[in-house]
Amino acid sequence: MKNEVNRVRAALAGMVRGRGRRFSPETRRMIAGAAAGLREQGRSWLSIGRMLDLPPETARRLCLAVGKGKGRGGFVRVVVADDGAAEGGRSGLVLVSPSGYRVEGLDAEQAADLLTRLR
């Protein structure tokens, strides 16, 4: 992964960058691949942007745009953990995204619906 990040940074270092400038298709694929790999490791878009020396929204947008063209499935990684929260008086599921968003008090249907919409 470190090599991919270094390749992206090297490619971007040799470019004239600015608002409205376009990346070549190869550069877009390179950025998307590195961003997707970092995202799978659980990194936030902010940290991915910093690592790739790009605005986080640019990294996110390119990753999602190129990812759709790869035929990637519509699955979202979900980790189910019992943290004993129900003992403390709270009920329902707690959904925590890789970027840190937290939604509490969901039932299973609401959690599934939310995950579908966030995909």
N, C-alpha and C positions, 0 to 999 in steps of 0.2 A: 504494500500500500504506500509505503514511504517513497518508493521509486515512482509510482504513478503521480503522487503529489509533486515530486521534484520535476517530473516531465512537464506537468501542466504549468508550474511556475516558470520553468525555462522557456516554454513556448510563449507564455504571456509576456515575459520580460522583453522579448524581441519584437513585440507588436506595438504599433501606435494605437493607444486605447483612448476611449472617450465616449461620451453620450452619442448614441446613434451609430456607432461603429459596429460592424458585424464580424462575428467569428466565422472562420471557414468551417465547413461541415466536419472536417477531421478534428479541428480544435474543439468544436462543440461535443463531438463524441468522446474526446479525451477528457474534457471537463466533466461530462455526465458520468463517465465511468468512474473517475476518481471520487466524485461527489456521492455516487450511489454506494461505492465501497465504504466510504467514511460514514454514510448514513446508516448502513447495515451494522456498523460497529457501535451505533447508538449516539453518534455525535449530533449536536444541534446544527441548524443551518448557519447560525452565527459563527460557530467554531470552524465549520467547513469553509465558509467564506474567508475567514482569516487565514486558514491553512493554505487555501488556493490563491490568495491575494485577489479576491473578487468580492463584490458586494454579495451578501448572503442571498438576496432575492434573485440575483443573476444565476448563482450556482443552483438554487432550488428550481428555478424556471427551466434552465437547460437540462437538469437532471430529469425532471418530469416530462419535458417535451421529447427528449431522446428516448427515455424509458418506455414511452407509449409505443414508439416505433420498433422496439425490440421484441414485442410480443410478450412482455412480462405479464405474469398472472395478476389477478386482482386480489391476491392474498396479502394480509397484513400480519406481521409477526405479533403474536399475543402471548404474554406470559401471565399465567394465573398463579397468584401467590396468596396464601392465607397468612395475613399479618395479625390475626387475632383482634381486628378492629370491632367485630360484632360484640365482643365481651365488654368493650368500653361504652356501650349504649348506642353506637351508630349502627345503622343497618343499610344494606344495599352494597352494590359493588363500587369500587373506586377505580377509575380509569386514569392512568398516568401516561402521557405521551412521551416519546423519546426527547422532545424539546422542552418538557417540563410542565406542560399543561396538566391540570388535575381536575377531574370532575368526580364528585362524590354523590352517593345516594341513588345510584342507578339500579334498576332491575336488569335482568339478563337481556330482555328484549330491547330496552333503551340503550344498553351498552352495545349490542349488536348493531342497532340502527346508527348510533354515533360512529362506530368504526367503519360502517359502510359509507357514510357521508364524508368521512375524513380521508378516505382512500385516495 
